[in-house]
């Protein structure tokens, strides 16, 4: 039996989860994540996940996205 973990408790989020969590569109998130200096993305092979805590820090310090 698979137990669902709430988004706010997960370490890493998919782009879909991060979009729902933040209200930012998936395409905009992918655009930001493609920047090599992006600190909140973890790459696992071809897959990218968003580090939730770093993403929250990024959002709290951003004035414009």
PyMOL Python script that loads the backbone (N, CA, C, O; Angstrom):
from pymol import cmd

cmd.read_pdbstr("""\
ATOM      1  N   UNK A   1       0.837  -1.170   0.000  1.00  0.00           N
ATOM      2  CA  UNK A   1       0.000   0.000   0.000  1.00  0.00           C
ATOM      3  C   UNK A   1       0.892   1.248   0.000  1.00  0.00           C
ATOM      4  O   UNK A   1       1.697   1.445   0.911  1.00  0.00           O
ATOM      5  N   UNK A   2       0.741   2.081  -1.027  1.00  0.00           N
ATOM      6  CA  UNK A   2       1.556   3.282  -1.167  1.00  0.00           C
ATOM      7  C   UNK A   2       0.923   4.438  -0.405  1.00  0.00           C
ATOM      8  O   UNK A   2      -0.253   4.754  -0.588  1.00  0.00           O
ATOM      9  N   UNK A   3       1.723   5.058   0.447  1.00  0.00           N
ATOM     10  CA  UNK A   3       1.229   6.173   1.247  1.00  0.00           C
ATOM     11  C   UNK A   3       1.619   7.485   0.571  1.00  0.00           C
ATOM     12  O   UNK A   3       2.776   7.670   0.193  1.00  0.00           O
ATOM     13  N   UNK A   4       0.665   8.389   0.421  1.00  0.00           N
ATOM     14  CA  UNK A   4       0.923   9.698  -0.176  1.00  0.00           C
ATOM     15  C   UNK A   4       1.571  10.615   0.861  1.00  0.00           C
ATOM     16  O   UNK A   4       1.093  10.735   1.989  1.00  0.00           O
ATOM     17  N   UNK A   5       2.658  11.253   0.460  1.00  0.00           N
ATOM     18  CA  UNK A   5       3.342  12.212   1.318  1.00  0.00           C
ATOM     19  C   UNK A   5       2.907  13.608   0.885  1.00  0.00           C
ATOM     20  O   UNK A   5       2.953  13.921  -0.305  1.00  0.00           O
ATOM     21  N   UNK A   6       2.487  14.454   1.824  1.00  0.00           N
ATOM     22  CA  UNK A   6       2.088  15.813   1.448  1.00  0.00           C
ATOM     23  C   UNK A   6       3.251  16.568   0.802  1.00  0.00           C
ATOM     24  O   UNK A   6       4.408  16.363   1.168  1.00  0.00           O
ATOM     25  N   UNK A   7       2.943  17.430  -0.147  1.00  0.00           N
ATOM     26  CA  UNK A   7       3.963  18.170  -0.892  1.00  0.00           C
ATOM     27  C   UNK A   7       4.875  18.951   0.048  1.00  0.00           C
ATOM     28  O   UNK A   7       6.086  18.996  -0.169  1.00  0.00           O
ATOM     29  N   UNK A   8       4.318  19.564   1.080  1.00  0.00           N
ATOM     30  CA  UNK A   8       5.112  20.392   1.985  1.00  0.00           C
ATOM     31  C   UNK A   8       6.060  19.574   2.861  1.00  0.00           C
ATOM     32  O   UNK A   8       6.876  20.153   3.578  1.00  0.00           O
ATOM     33  N   UNK A   9       5.973  18.238   2.821  1.00  0.00           N
ATOM     34  CA  UNK A   9       6.885  17.385   3.572  1.00  0.00           C
ATOM     35  C   UNK A   9       7.920  16.699   2.678  1.00  0.00           C
ATOM     36  O   UNK A   9       8.866  16.098   3.186  1.00  0.00           O
ATOM     37  N   UNK A  10       7.756  16.779   1.377  1.00  0.00           N
ATOM     38  CA  UNK A  10       8.682  16.132   0.451  1.00  0.00           C
ATOM     39  C   UNK A  10       9.980  16.920   0.355  1.00  0.00           C
ATOM     40  O   UNK A  10       9.982  18.147   0.455  1.00  0.00           O
ATOM     41  N   UNK A  11      11.084  16.204   0.160  1.00  0.00           N
ATOM     42  CA  UNK A  11      12.369  16.864  -0.054  1.00  0.00           C
ATOM     43  C   UNK A  11      12.470  17.424  -1.460  1.00  0.00           C
ATOM     44  O   UNK A  11      12.937  18.546  -1.657  1.00  0.00           O
ATOM     45  N   UNK A  12      12.030  16.642  -2.438  1.00  0.00           N
ATOM     46  CA  UNK A  12      12.105  17.029  -3.843  1.00  0.00           C
ATOM     47  C   UNK A  12      10.723  16.955  -4.472  1.00  0.00           C
ATOM     48  O   UNK A  12       9.901  16.108  -4.122  1.00  0.00           O
ATOM     49  N   UNK A  13      10.488  17.871  -5.415  1.00  0.00           N
ATOM     50  CA  UNK A  13       9.195  17.943  -6.084  1.00  0.00           C
ATOM     51  C   UNK A  13       9.368  17.761  -7.581  1.00  0.00           C
ATOM     52  O   UNK A  13      10.392  18.138  -8.152  1.00  0.00           O
ATOM     53  N   UNK A  14       8.358  17.181  -8.207  1.00  0.00           N
ATOM     54  CA  UNK A  14       8.313  17.161  -9.668  1.00  0.00           C
ATOM     55  C   UNK A  14       7.930  18.569 -10.123  1.00  0.00           C
ATOM     56  O   UNK A  14       7.502  19.391  -9.312  1.00  0.00           O
ATOM     57  N   UNK A  15       8.082  18.844 -11.407  1.00  0.00           N
ATOM     58  CA  UNK A  15       7.695  20.159 -11.919  1.00  0.00           C
ATOM     59  C   UNK A  15       6.198  20.394 -11.745  1.00  0.00           C
ATOM     60  O   UNK A  15       5.771  21.516 -11.469  1.00  0.00           O
ATOM     61  N   UNK A  16       5.407  19.348 -11.904  1.00  0.00           N
ATOM     62  CA  UNK A  16       3.963  19.471 -11.734  1.00  0.00           C
ATOM     63  C   UNK A  16       3.615  19.825 -10.289  1.00  0.00           C
ATOM     64  O   UNK A  16       2.773  20.688 -10.039  1.00  0.00           O
ATOM     65  N   UNK A  17       4.271  19.150  -9.336  1.00  0.00           N
ATOM     66  CA  UNK A  17       4.027  19.434  -7.919  1.00  0.00           C
ATOM     67  C   UNK A  17       4.481  20.851  -7.562  1.00  0.00           C
ATOM     68  O   UNK A  17       3.784  21.569  -6.845  1.00  0.00           O
ATOM     69  N   UNK A  18       5.648  21.247  -8.064  1.00  0.00           N
ATOM     70  CA  UNK A  18       6.175  22.583  -7.775  1.00  0.00           C
ATOM     71  C   UNK A  18       5.277  23.665  -8.365  1.00  0.00           C
ATOM     72  O   UNK A  18       5.086  24.716  -7.752  1.00  0.00           O
ATOM     73  N   UNK A  19       4.728  23.415  -9.544  1.00  0.00           N
ATOM     74  CA  UNK A  19       3.822  24.381 -10.173  1.00  0.00           C
ATOM     75  C   UNK A  19       2.554  24.537  -9.337  1.00  0.00           C
ATOM     76  O   UNK A  19       2.102  25.657  -9.102  1.00  0.00           O
ATOM     77  N   UNK A  20       1.983  23.432  -8.892  1.00  0.00           N
ATOM     78  CA  UNK A  20       0.777  23.485  -8.064  1.00  0.00           C
ATOM     79  C   UNK A  20       1.074  24.135  -6.711  1.00  0.00           C
ATOM     80  O   UNK A  20       0.252  24.889  -6.191  1.00  0.00           O
ATOM     81  N   UNK A  21       2.229  23.850  -6.152  1.00  0.00           N
ATOM     82  CA  UNK A  21       2.641  24.359  -4.845  1.00  0.00           C
ATOM     83  C   UNK A  21       2.874  25.868  -4.875  1.00  0.00           C
ATOM     84  O   UNK A  21       2.535  26.571  -3.924  1.00  0.00           O
ATOM     85  N   UNK A  22       3.456  26.364  -5.974  1.00  0.00           N
ATOM     86  CA  UNK A  22       3.873  27.765  -6.039  1.00  0.00           C
ATOM     87  C   UNK A  22       2.942  28.665  -6.836  1.00  0.00           C
ATOM     88  O   UNK A  22       2.950  29.883  -6.654  1.00  0.00           O
ATOM     89  N   UNK A  23       2.143  28.078  -7.718  1.00  0.00           N
ATOM     90  CA  UNK A  23       1.303  28.888  -8.595  1.00  0.00           C
ATOM     91  C   UNK A  23       2.039  29.395  -9.826  1.00  0.00           C
ATOM     92  O   UNK A  23       1.505  30.214 -10.575  1.00  0.00           O
ATOM     93  N   UNK A  24       3.265  28.915 -10.044  1.00  0.00           N
ATOM     94  CA  UNK A  24       4.062  29.278 -11.219  1.00  0.00           C
ATOM     95  C   UNK A  24       3.838  28.197 -12.265  1.00  0.00           C
ATOM     96  O   UNK A  24       3.781  27.014 -11.930  1.00  0.00           O
ATOM     97  N   UNK A  25       3.713  28.585 -13.513  1.00  0.00           N
ATOM     98  CA  UNK A  25       3.473  27.629 -14.584  1.00  0.00           C
ATOM     99  C   UNK A  25       4.639  26.674 -14.809  1.00  0.00           C
ATOM    100  O   UNK A  25       5.793  27.010 -14.540  1.00  0.00           O
ATOM    101  N   UNK A  26       4.328  25.490 -15.300  1.00  0.00           N
ATOM    102  CA  UNK A  26       5.345  24.469 -15.553  1.00  0.00           C
ATOM    103  C   UNK A  26       6.370  24.966 -16.568  1.00  0.00           C
ATOM    104  O   UNK A  26       7.569  24.748 -16.389  1.00  0.00           O
ATOM    105  N   UNK A  27       5.918  25.628 -17.629  1.00  0.00           N
ATOM    106  CA  UNK A  27       6.853  26.114 -18.642  1.00  0.00           C
ATOM    107  C   UNK A  27       7.821  27.143 -18.065  1.00  0.00           C
ATOM    108  O   UNK A  27       9.005  27.131 -18.403  1.00  0.00           O
ATOM    109  N   UNK A  28       7.339  28.023 -17.208  1.00  0.00           N
ATOM    110  CA  UNK A  28       8.208  29.016 -16.574  1.00  0.00           C
ATOM    111  C   UNK A  28       9.200  28.333 -15.647  1.00  0.00           C
ATOM    112  O   UNK A  28      10.371  28.711 -15.613  1.00  0.00           O
ATOM    113  N   UNK A  29       8.752  27.326 -14.892  1.00  0.00           N
ATOM    114  CA  UNK A  29       9.656  26.581 -14.017  1.00  0.00           C
ATOM    115  C   UNK A  29      10.740  25.885 -14.826  1.00  0.00           C
ATOM    116  O   UNK A  29      11.908  25.897 -14.437  1.00  0.00           O
ATOM    117  N   UNK A  30      10.367  25.281 -15.946  1.00  0.00           N
ATOM    118  CA  UNK A  30      11.354  24.610 -16.797  1.00  0.00           C
ATOM    119  C   UNK A  30      12.352  25.616 -17.360  1.00  0.00           C
ATOM    120  O   UNK A  30      13.544  25.323 -17.459  1.00  0.00           O
ATOM    121  N   UNK A  31      11.871  26.789 -17.726  1.00  0.00           N
ATOM    122  CA  UNK A  31      12.742  27.841 -18.240  1.00  0.00           C
ATOM    123  C   UNK A  31      13.770  28.259 -17.183  1.00  0.00           C
ATOM    124  O   UNK A  31      14.956  28.389 -17.488  1.00  0.00           O
ATOM    125  N   UNK A  32      13.326  28.465 -15.962  1.00  0.00           N
ATOM    126  CA  UNK A  32      14.227  28.829 -14.864  1.00  0.00           C
ATOM    127  C   UNK A  32      15.206  27.692 -14.586  1.00  0.00           C
ATOM    128  O   UNK A  32      16.391  27.935 -14.354  1.00  0.00           O
ATOM    129  N   UNK A  33      14.719  26.454 -14.609  1.00  0.00           N
ATOM    130  CA  UNK A  33      15.543  25.283 -14.294  1.00  0.00           C
ATOM    131  C   UNK A  33      16.619  25.027 -15.340  1.00  0.00           C
ATOM    132  O   UNK A  33      17.633  24.398 -15.034  1.00  0.00           O
ATOM    133  N   UNK A  34      16.422  25.498 -16.560  1.00  0.00           N
ATOM    134  CA  UNK A  34      17.418  25.288 -17.612  1.00  0.00           C
ATOM    135  C   UNK A  34      18.649  26.173 -17.449  1.00  0.00           C
ATOM    136  O   UNK A  34      19.665  25.948 -18.105  1.00  0.00           O
ATOM    137  N   UNK A  35      18.566  27.167 -16.588  1.00  0.00           N
ATOM    138  CA  UNK A  35      19.722  28.017 -16.311  1.00  0.00           C
ATOM    139  C   UNK A  35      20.730  27.200 -15.490  1.00  0.00           C
ATOM    140  O   UNK A  35      20.373  26.680 -14.433  1.00  0.00           O
ATOM    141  N   UNK A  36      21.982  27.078 -15.956  1.00  0.00           N
ATOM    142  CA  UNK A  36      22.981  26.283 -15.219  1.00  0.00           C
ATOM    143  C   UNK A  36      23.248  26.797 -13.802  1.00  0.00           C
ATOM    144  O   UNK A  36      23.734  26.041 -12.961  1.00  0.00           O
ATOM    145  N   UNK A  37      22.941  28.056 -13.525  1.00  0.00           N
ATOM    146  CA  UNK A  37      23.167  28.631 -12.193  1.00  0.00           C
ATOM    147  C   UNK A  37      22.011  28.369 -11.235  1.00  0.00           C
ATOM    148  O   UNK A  37      22.075  28.758 -10.069  1.00  0.00           O
ATOM    149  N   UNK A  38      20.973  27.725 -11.707  1.00  0.00           N
ATOM    150  CA  UNK A  38      19.799  27.455 -10.876  1.00  0.00           C
ATOM    151  C   UNK A  38      20.187  26.517  -9.730  1.00  0.00           C
ATOM    152  O   UNK A  38      20.663  25.405  -9.959  1.00  0.00           O
ATOM    153  N   UNK A  39      19.978  26.979  -8.503  1.00  0.00           N
ATOM    154  CA  UNK A  39      20.443  26.218  -7.338  1.00  0.00           C
ATOM    155  C   UNK A  39      19.402  25.262  -6.762  1.00  0.00           C
ATOM    156  O   UNK A  39      19.729  24.454  -5.893  1.00  0.00           O
ATOM    157  N   UNK A  40      18.159  25.339  -7.229  1.00  0.00           N
ATOM    158  CA  UNK A  40      17.127  24.497  -6.623  1.00  0.00           C
ATOM    159  C   UNK A  40      16.738  23.296  -7.474  1.00  0.00           C
ATOM    160  O   UNK A  40      15.730  22.647  -7.194  1.00  0.00           O
ATOM    161  N   UNK A  41      17.518  22.989  -8.507  1.00  0.00           N
ATOM    162  CA  UNK A  41      17.215  21.841  -9.364  1.00  0.00           C
ATOM    163  C   UNK A  41      18.267  20.761  -9.156  1.00  0.00           C
ATOM    164  O   UNK A  41      19.465  21.039  -9.114  1.00  0.00           O
ATOM    165  N   UNK A  42      17.802  19.542  -9.030  1.00  0.00           N
ATOM    166  CA  UNK A  42      18.690  18.386  -8.961  1.00  0.00           C
ATOM    167  C   UNK A  42      18.447  17.558 -10.215  1.00  0.00           C
ATOM    168  O   UNK A  42      17.307  17.284 -10.589  1.00  0.00           O
ATOM    169  N   UNK A  43      19.537  17.167 -10.853  1.00  0.00           N
ATOM    170  CA  UNK A  43      19.441  16.380 -12.081  1.00  0.00           C
ATOM    171  C   UNK A  43      19.800  14.931 -11.771  1.00  0.00           C
ATOM    172  O   UNK A  43      20.848  14.637 -11.195  1.00  0.00           O
ATOM    173  N   UNK A  44      18.909  14.046 -12.167  1.00  0.00           N
ATOM    174  CA  UNK A  44      19.119  12.605 -11.990  1.00  0.00           C
ATOM    175  C   UNK A  44      19.007  11.997 -13.374  1.00  0.00           C
ATOM    176  O   UNK A  44      17.910  11.678 -13.831  1.00  0.00           O
ATOM    177  N   UNK A  45      20.145  11.835 -14.046  1.00  0.00           N
ATOM    178  CA  UNK A  45      20.124  11.413 -15.443  1.00  0.00           C
ATOM    179  C   UNK A  45      19.454  12.495 -16.265  1.00  0.00           C
ATOM    180  O   UNK A  45      19.875  13.651 -16.226  1.00  0.00           O
ATOM    181  N   UNK A  46      18.422  12.143 -17.007  1.00  0.00           N
ATOM    182  CA  UNK A  46      17.666  13.115 -17.798  1.00  0.00           C
ATOM    183  C   UNK A  46      16.540  13.768 -17.005  1.00  0.00           C
ATOM    184  O   UNK A  46      15.926  14.728 -17.470  1.00  0.00           O
ATOM    185  N   UNK A  47      16.271  13.253 -15.825  1.00  0.00           N
ATOM    186  CA  UNK A  47      15.166  13.750 -15.007  1.00  0.00           C
ATOM    187  C   UNK A  47      15.630  14.908 -14.128  1.00  0.00           C
ATOM    188  O   UNK A  47      16.744  14.893 -13.603  1.00  0.00           O
ATOM    189  N   UNK A  48      14.772  15.904 -13.974  1.00  0.00           N
ATOM    190  CA  UNK A  48      15.049  17.036 -13.094  1.00  0.00           C
ATOM    191  C   UNK A  48      13.979  17.093 -12.015  1.00  0.00           C
ATOM    192  O   UNK A  48      12.790  16.928 -12.287  1.00  0.00           O
ATOM    193  N   UNK A  49      14.421  17.327 -10.792  1.00  0.00           N
ATOM    194  CA  UNK A  49      13.512  17.524  -9.668  1.00  0.00           C
ATOM    195  C   UNK A  49      13.853  18.846  -9.000  1.00  0.00           C
ATOM    196  O   UNK A  49      14.964  19.355  -9.140  1.00  0.00           O
ATOM    197  N   UNK A  50      12.906  19.386  -8.286  1.00  0.00           N
ATOM    198  CA  UNK A  50      13.091  20.665  -7.609  1.00  0.00           C
ATOM    199  C   UNK A  50      13.264  20.414  -6.118  1.00  0.00           C
ATOM    200  O   UNK A  50      12.428  19.772  -5.482  1.00  0.00           O
ATOM    201  N   UNK A  51      14.368  20.934  -5.565  1.00  0.00           N
ATOM    202  CA  UNK A  51      14.619  20.841  -4.127  1.00  0.00           C
ATOM    203  C   UNK A  51      13.680  21.830  -3.439  1.00  0.00           C
ATOM    204  O   UNK A  51      13.824  23.044  -3.587  1.00  0.00           O
ATOM    205  N   UNK A  52      12.735  21.308  -2.700  1.00  0.00           N
ATOM    206  CA  UNK A  52      11.656  22.132  -2.150  1.00  0.00           C
ATOM    207  C   UNK A  52      12.164  23.272  -1.272  1.00  0.00           C
ATOM    208  O   UNK A  52      11.739  24.412  -1.455  1.00  0.00           O
ATOM    209  N   UNK A  53      13.054  23.000  -0.331  1.00  0.00           N
ATOM    210  CA  UNK A  53      13.505  24.047   0.595  1.00  0.00           C
ATOM    211  C   UNK A  53      14.264  25.149  -0.136  1.00  0.00           C
ATOM    212  O   UNK A  53      14.057  26.332   0.134  1.00  0.00           O
ATOM    213  N   UNK A  54      15.144  24.765  -1.062  1.00  0.00           N
ATOM    214  CA  UNK A  54      15.882  25.774  -1.844  1.00  0.00           C
ATOM    215  C   UNK A  54      14.923  26.565  -2.727  1.00  0.00           C
ATOM    216  O   UNK A  54      15.101  27.767  -2.926  1.00  0.00           O
ATOM    217  N   UNK A  55      13.903  25.885  -3.258  1.00  0.00           N
ATOM    218  CA  UNK A  55      12.900  26.544  -4.084  1.00  0.00           C
ATOM    219  C   UNK A  55      12.126  27.567  -3.256  1.00  0.00           C
ATOM    220  O   UNK A  55      11.866  28.676  -3.722  1.00  0.00           O
ATOM    221  N   UNK A  56      11.760  27.200  -2.038  1.00  0.00           N
ATOM    222  CA  UNK A  56      11.064  28.128  -1.147  1.00  0.00           C
ATOM    223  C   UNK A  56      11.940  29.343  -0.838  1.00  0.00           C
ATOM    224  O   UNK A  56      11.451  30.473  -0.809  1.00  0.00           O
ATOM    225  N   UNK A  57      13.246  29.109  -0.606  1.00  0.00           N
ATOM    226  CA  UNK A  57      14.174  30.211  -0.352  1.00  0.00           C
ATOM    227  C   UNK A  57      14.265  31.130  -1.567  1.00  0.00           C
ATOM    228  O   UNK A  57      14.275  32.354  -1.437  1.00  0.00           O
ATOM    229  N   UNK A  58      14.331  30.521  -2.747  1.00  0.00           N
ATOM    230  CA  UNK A  58      14.386  31.292  -3.991  1.00  0.00           C
ATOM    231  C   UNK A  58      13.138  32.165  -4.124  1.00  0.00           C
ATOM    232  O   UNK A  58      13.237  33.349  -4.447  1.00  0.00           O
ATOM    233  N   UNK A  59      11.979  31.587  -3.878  1.00  0.00           N
ATOM    234  CA  UNK A  59      10.728  32.335  -4.001  1.00  0.00           C
ATOM    235  C   UNK A  59      10.628  33.464  -2.980  1.00  0.00           C
ATOM    236  O   UNK A  59      10.127  34.544  -3.293  1.00  0.00           O
ATOM    237  N   UNK A  60      11.100  33.219  -1.766  1.00  0.00           N
ATOM    238  CA  UNK A  60      10.989  34.251  -0.731  1.00  0.00           C
ATOM    239  C   UNK A  60      11.943  35.414  -0.977  1.00  0.00           C
ATOM    240  O   UNK A  60      11.712  36.514  -0.475  1.00  0.00           O
ATOM    241  N   UNK A  61      13.011  35.189  -1.741  1.00  0.00           N
ATOM    242  CA  UNK A  61      13.956  36.272  -2.017  1.00  0.00           C
ATOM    243  C   UNK A  61      13.742  36.919  -3.385  1.00  0.00           C
ATOM    244  O   UNK A  61      14.347  37.951  -3.675  1.00  0.00           O
ATOM    245  N   UNK A  62      12.895  36.334  -4.227  1.00  0.00           N
ATOM    246  CA  UNK A  62      12.690  36.854  -5.585  1.00  0.00           C
ATOM    247  C   UNK A  62      11.703  38.020  -5.575  1.00  0.00           C
ATOM    248  O   UNK A  62      10.678  37.988  -4.894  1.00  0.00           O
ATOM    249  N   UNK A  63      12.045  39.044  -6.347  1.00  0.00           N
ATOM    250  CA  UNK A  63      11.139  40.180  -6.510  1.00  0.00           C
ATOM    251  C   UNK A  63      10.317  40.043  -7.778  1.00  0.00           C
ATOM    252  O   UNK A  63       9.206  40.566  -7.871  1.00  0.00           O
ATOM    253  N   UNK A  64      10.870  39.336  -8.754  1.00  0.00           N
ATOM    254  CA  UNK A  64      10.205  39.163 -10.039  1.00  0.00           C
ATOM    255  C   UNK A  64      10.656  37.840 -10.637  1.00  0.00           C
ATOM    256  O   UNK A  64      11.827  37.472 -10.545  1.00  0.00           O
ATOM    257  N   UNK A  65       9.712  37.124 -11.252  1.00  0.00           N
ATOM    258  CA  UNK A  65      10.049  35.845 -11.880  1.00  0.00           C
ATOM    259  C   UNK A  65       9.689  35.928 -13.340  1.00  0.00           C
ATOM    260  O   UNK A  65       9.883  34.963 -14.080  1.00  0.00           O
TER     261      UNK A  65
END
""", "prot")
cmd.dss("prot")
cmd.show_as("cartoon", "prot")
cmd.util.cbc("prot")
cmd.orient("prot")
